Amino acid sequence: METDLHALLRSLRVWDPDVTDLRQFAPDTAPPTPLPLFTSWFADAVRAGQPEPHTMSLATVDEEGRPDVRIVMLHGADADGWSFATHATSRKGRALRTRPYAALAFYWPVLGRQVRVRGPVTSAPSKESQADLHARSTGALAAALTGRQSEELASLEELRQSSEAAWTRARRNPTEPSPTWTLYRLHPETVEFFQGHPERQHVRLEYRRTEFGWSRGLLWP
């Protein structure tokens, strides 16, 4: 098996036509606001068999101005914004407390599409955050009850014991609260839709929030 990084990189293709459907995108037919287009593209990704289309990159900046990024799960998108959840005490939770602004990026390679969202972030009330948690799986609750996200871990054995105890609690009490679990909403200021093109004539449509509503414009690829 090849293990040379540069050789592996040279062997790879982006948007192989055998597995990628690069569709036509006419930005002049796009809706006046970004959410309906996002919903349509998300449904397209699901129907096209994109693995885990609800996962996204979340970028934040800490109190010293250092950027960070990780993959999280989309919990919803509506008129209030794009939502995700984590512990308020986690690394990203602390970053959002000091600098409540973030960026999201979705990538659906089966369609050669990206969606980027940027804007300020607010946290939902505790009651809403706990309701969001308890609407998820037992495993999600167990993970939240394990807690201590981003703290240093002494050993995998310590993790195993804490996780097993949390699973027991989650099964016994499916509505047990996790006090630090927080639902966050990113309120979009810009939303960009990127559609790949086989001849690199990629289409980029950016929605920008103004005092009068949403404006739209094209960007060079």
C-alpha positions as CSV (number, residue, x, y, z in Angstrom):
1,M,0.0,0.0,0.0
2,E,1.3,3.5,-1.0
3,T,2.3,5.5,2.1
4,D,4.2,8.4,0.5
5,L,2.2,11.5,1.0
6,H,3.2,13.3,-2.2
7,A,2.6,10.2,-4.3
8,L,-0.8,9.8,-2.7
9,L,-1.7,13.5,-3.4
10,R,-0.7,13.2,-7.0
11,S,-2.9,10.1,-7.4
12,L,-6.0,11.8,-6.3
13,R,-8.7,13.7,-8.3
14,V,-11.2,16.3,-7.3
15,W,-14.8,15.7,-8.4
16,D,-14.2,12.4,-10.3
17,P,-17.1,12.2,-12.8
18,D,-17.7,8.6,-11.9
19,V,-18.8,9.7,-8.4
20,T,-19.6,13.5,-8.7
21,D,-22.5,15.2,-10.4
22,L,-21.6,18.8,-11.2
23,R,-24.9,20.4,-11.8
24,Q,-25.8,23.6,-13.5
25,F,-26.5,26.5,-11.1
26,A,-28.2,29.7,-12.5
27,P,-27.8,32.3,-9.7
28,D,-30.4,34.6,-11.3
29,T,-33.1,32.0,-10.4
30,A,-32.0,31.8,-6.8
31,P,-34.5,32.8,-4.1
32,P,-34.2,36.3,-2.5
33,T,-33.1,34.9,0.8
34,P,-30.4,32.2,1.5
35,L,-32.3,29.8,3.7
36,P,-34.6,28.3,1.0
37,L,-31.6,27.7,-1.2
38,F,-29.7,26.1,1.6
39,T,-32.6,23.8,2.4
40,S,-32.9,22.9,-1.3
41,W,-29.1,22.2,-1.6
42,F,-29.1,20.2,1.6
43,A,-32.0,18.0,0.3
44,D,-30.1,17.5,-2.9
45,A,-27.0,16.3,-0.9
46,V,-29.1,13.9,1.0
47,R,-30.8,12.5,-2.1
48,A,-27.4,12.2,-3.9
49,G,-26.1,10.0,-1.1
50,Q,-23.6,12.4,0.4
51,P,-22.3,10.8,3.6
52,E,-23.1,12.9,6.7
53,P,-24.3,16.0,4.9
54,H,-25.3,17.5,8.2
55,T,-21.7,17.8,9.4
56,M,-19.9,21.1,9.0
57,S,-16.7,22.9,9.9
58,L,-17.0,25.5,12.7
59,A,-14.3,28.2,12.9
60,T,-13.9,30.3,15.9
61,V,-11.3,32.7,17.3
62,D,-10.0,32.6,20.9
63,E,-9.4,35.6,23.2
64,E,-5.8,35.9,21.9
65,G,-7.0,36.0,18.3
66,R,-5.9,32.5,17.4
67,P,-8.2,30.7,15.0
68,D,-9.5,27.2,15.5
69,V,-11.7,24.9,13.5
70,R,-13.4,21.5,14.0
71,I,-16.3,19.4,12.6
72,V,-19.7,19.7,14.4
73,M,-23.2,18.7,13.6
74,L,-25.9,21.0,12.3
75,H,-28.9,21.0,14.7
76,G,-31.2,23.1,12.6
77,A,-31.5,26.2,10.4
78,D,-34.4,28.6,10.4
79,A,-35.2,32.3,10.4
80,D,-33.2,32.6,13.7
81,G,-30.0,31.2,12.2
82,W,-27.9,28.0,11.9
83,S,-27.7,26.1,15.1
84,F,-25.2,23.7,16.7
85,A,-24.4,22.7,20.3
86,T,-21.5,22.0,22.6
87,H,-20.5,22.5,26.2
88,A,-20.1,26.1,27.2
89,T,-17.0,25.1,29.1
90,S,-15.4,23.4,26.0
91,R,-12.7,25.1,23.9
92,K,-15.1,26.4,21.3
93,G,-17.6,27.4,24.0
94,R,-15.0,29.5,25.7
95,A,-14.0,31.0,22.4
96,L,-17.6,31.9,21.7
97,R,-18.0,33.5,25.1
98,T,-15.0,35.9,24.5
99,R,-15.5,36.4,20.8
100,P,-19.1,35.6,19.8
101,Y,-18.6,35.4,16.1
102,A,-18.1,32.3,13.9
103,A,-18.0,30.8,10.5
104,L,-19.5,27.6,9.2
105,A,-18.6,25.6,6.0
106,F,-20.5,22.7,4.5
107,Y,-18.8,20.6,1.8
108,W,-20.8,18.1,-0.3
109,P,-18.3,16.7,-2.8
110,V,-20.8,14.4,-4.5
111,L,-22.3,17.6,-6.0
112,G,-19.1,19.8,-6.0
113,R,-20.9,22.2,-3.6
114,Q,-19.9,24.3,-0.7
115,V,-21.9,26.6,1.6
116,R,-20.2,29.1,3.8
117,V,-22.0,31.0,6.6
118,R,-20.6,33.8,8.8
119,G,-22.1,35.9,11.5
120,P,-22.5,36.6,15.3
121,V,-23.4,33.8,17.6
122,T,-25.8,33.8,20.6
123,S,-26.6,31.0,23.0
124,A,-30.1,29.8,23.6
125,P,-31.7,29.7,27.1
126,S,-30.9,26.7,29.2
127,K,-34.4,25.2,28.9
128,E,-34.1,25.2,25.1
129,S,-30.6,23.8,25.1
130,Q,-31.7,20.9,27.4
131,A,-34.7,20.2,25.2
132,D,-32.4,20.1,22.1
133,L,-30.1,17.6,23.9
134,H,-33.0,15.4,25.1
135,A,-34.4,15.2,21.6
136,R,-31.2,13.4,20.5
137,S,-30.0,9.9,21.1
138,T,-29.1,8.2,24.3
139,G,-25.5,8.2,23.2
140,A,-25.6,12.0,22.7
141,L,-26.9,12.4,26.2
142,A,-24.3,10.0,27.6
143,A,-21.6,12.0,25.8
144,A,-22.9,15.2,27.2
145,L,-23.1,13.8,30.7
146,T,-19.5,12.6,30.4
147,G,-18.6,16.2,30.1
148,R,-15.1,17.7,30.6
149,Q,-14.8,18.4,26.9
150,S,-11.4,19.8,25.9
151,E,-9.9,19.2,29.3
152,E,-6.7,17.1,29.6
153,L,-7.3,13.4,29.9
154,A,-5.1,11.3,32.2
155,S,-5.8,7.9,30.4
156,L,-8.2,6.1,28.2
157,E,-9.2,4.0,31.2
158,E,-10.4,7.2,32.9
159,L,-12.5,8.0,29.8
160,R,-13.9,4.4,29.7
161,Q,-15.1,4.6,33.3
162,S,-16.6,8.0,33.0
163,S,-18.3,7.1,29.8
164,E,-19.8,3.9,31.2
165,A,-21.1,5.7,34.2
166,A,-22.7,8.4,31.9
167,W,-24.3,5.7,29.7
168,T,-25.9,4.2,32.8
169,R,-27.2,7.6,33.9
170,A,-28.6,8.4,30.4
171,R,-30.4,5.1,30.2
172,R,-31.9,5.4,33.7
173,N,-33.0,9.0,33.2
174,P,-33.4,10.1,29.6
175,T,-34.2,13.7,30.7
176,E,-31.2,14.2,33.1
177,P,-29.8,17.7,32.5
178,S,-26.3,18.5,31.4
179,P,-25.9,22.0,32.9
180,T,-23.1,23.2,30.6
181,W,-24.7,21.8,27.3
182,T,-25.6,24.9,25.2
183,L,-27.4,25.4,22.0
184,Y,-25.8,28.1,19.9
185,R,-27.2,30.0,16.9
186,L,-25.2,31.7,14.2
187,H,-27.1,34.7,12.8
188,P,-25.9,34.9,9.2
189,E,-24.4,38.2,7.9
190,T,-23.1,36.5,4.7
191,V,-24.0,33.2,3.1
192,E,-22.0,32.0,0.1
193,F,-23.1,29.2,-2.3
194,F,-20.4,27.6,-4.4
195,Q,-21.1,25.3,-7.3
196,G,-18.2,23.5,-8.9
197,H,-17.8,23.5,-12.7
198,P,-15.9,20.9,-14.8
199,E,-13.9,23.6,-16.6
200,R,-13.2,25.5,-13.4
201,Q,-15.8,28.2,-14.1
202,H,-17.2,27.8,-10.6
203,V,-20.2,29.8,-9.7
204,R,-20.1,31.7,-6.4
205,L,-23.2,33.5,-5.2
206,E,-23.0,35.5,-1.9
207,Y,-25.9,36.7,0.1
208,R,-25.2,39.8,2.2
209,R,-27.5,41.0,5.0
210,T,-28.2,44.8,4.9
211,E,-30.4,47.1,6.8
212,F,-33.0,46.6,4.1
213,G,-32.8,42.8,3.9
214,W,-30.7,40.6,1.8
215,S,-28.6,41.6,-1.3
216,R,-26.9,39.1,-3.7
217,G,-23.8,39.2,-5.7
218,L,-21.4,37.0,-7.7
219,L,-17.8,36.4,-6.7
220,W,-14.9,35.4,-8.9
221,P,-13.9,31.8,-8.4
